[in-house]
Amino acid sequence: MKEKTVYVCDICGYDNPRWFGQCPQCRNWNTAQEVRQTKRPRASTEIEGTDATFEALIKKQKEPVTRITTRFNAFNRVLGGGIVPGSVLLIGGDPGVGKSTLLTQLADQKVTVFYWSGEESTEQIMLRAQRTNDATLDRLYVYNTNRLELALEKLQKALSDSESKLPDSFQPVLVVDSIQTMKSDEVSALPGGVVQIRECTAALVAFAKARKVPVIIVAHITKYGQIAGPKLIEHLVDVVLYFDGDSDRDLRILRSIKNRFGPTNEIGVFEMGENGLKEISDPSERFYDANANDSGNAISVILEGSTPFVVEVQALAVSTHFSSPRRLSKGVDQERLNLIAAVLSKRLNLPIENHDLYLNLLGGLKCSDPGIEFPIAVAIFSSFFDKTVPPKTAFFGEVGLDGKIRGVSFSEKRITELARLGFSRIYLPKNKAHAGVFKKHPQVDFFECAYLKEALIEIFDGRS
């Protein structure tokens, strides 16, 4: 086969036969890598087994797609109800967070996992599987190689053999761990390079579509928390998942960033233990302390995907010993803390310019929901004046630069979750549509607030 030399951007995957200093596509400098590439046959990445004509969707409407449901309800919910046959999923996460553990635990009496590893030996995978999945080892098949064509050939035979043995309950799922270790013989580039990752991903997508077998690809992430390799692979796959968790905590969060078959930003919460991962059916109880009664604490409810979570916001305001006060935030974007601090200073004349501000979400959760802004302001105000929030009280709402408290989406879901957990006082933005929801929860006292200043006076008036 004929070889050619191309220069590939190791950030975005742009390639050109001539060297370039600045990538024309992503505008980054000094990212061109020389790659010797073998021209491959077109058929290797074509999606075979599909009709060559356009087809009216109305004909397919009566043929519902049966999703593959796993043992983890949280995993199924994140995907929109289960794994779609023929889909390709990309999952990334920090080393040691539990990606391989999660995927080996998918094997059960309904799901047969073909685990193709280029990183671990068969013995290493067996040791982990025995610790987490001993009852279903007969549904976990392992193959150890980093050669793409050889593995796909072996997989074709394994699928045929298993299908004949398990005709009634055969639901195969292919796991590739990891895409950075895979190598196609038709590309003369090192594993982990932009070209190898791109070509191997394209071949796996073609295989999944042709055989109607779902493929889950494990990917490394960069130090910036992004999937390593060209951005193109995120466009090729159907679903992109991130598996997050701190090394010093047992909580793990699975989050969908892209999903062609369901909602995005849906999350599932798991707990890592000695026997592997276990899903947490009621995550709200893990992210707040029901008995906390100290200044600087405020309870809120946030929405991640379609799931409401009750969380505890902790703030600490202390006199600074520096020329410029410190602003540190964990779990919430730093700019959001700066914005709320500016609103408190301007609209409430709060002299926080001489105070360090520290913000934390209990449980290690990361939140981008704008509904967290009102409770952040409450927590800062509470810490500044060393006044406690009334017990069984919660807050949600977005804070505008003008000091107004503005509405957020899915208020009814938030209220229902707070009422379920026994909160008796809820402060929220004004909205005429809330009247019907209030009637459903007569045991709760609702306080609709238009401005942050009025709300804080109402909350802390007379409290010590």
Secondary structure by P-SEA (a helix, b strand, c coil): cbbbbbbbcccccccccccccccccccccccbbbbbccccccccccccccccbbbbccccccbbbbbbbcccaaaaaaacccccccbbbbbbbcccccaaaaaaacccccbbbbbbbccccaaaaaaaaaaccccccccbbbbbcccaaaaaaaaaaaaaaaaaacccbbbbbbbbcccccccccccccccccaaaaaaaaaaaaaaaaaacbbbbbbbbbcccccccccaaaaaaccbbbbbbbbccccbbbbbbcccccccccbbbbbbbccccccccccccccccccccccccccccccccccbbbbbbbbbbbccccccbbbbbbccccaaaaaaaaaaaacccccccccbbbbbbbccccccccccaaaaaaaaaaaaaccccccccccbbbbbccccbbbbbcaaaaaaaaaaaacccbbbbcccccaaaaaaacccbbbbbbccaaaaaaaaccccc
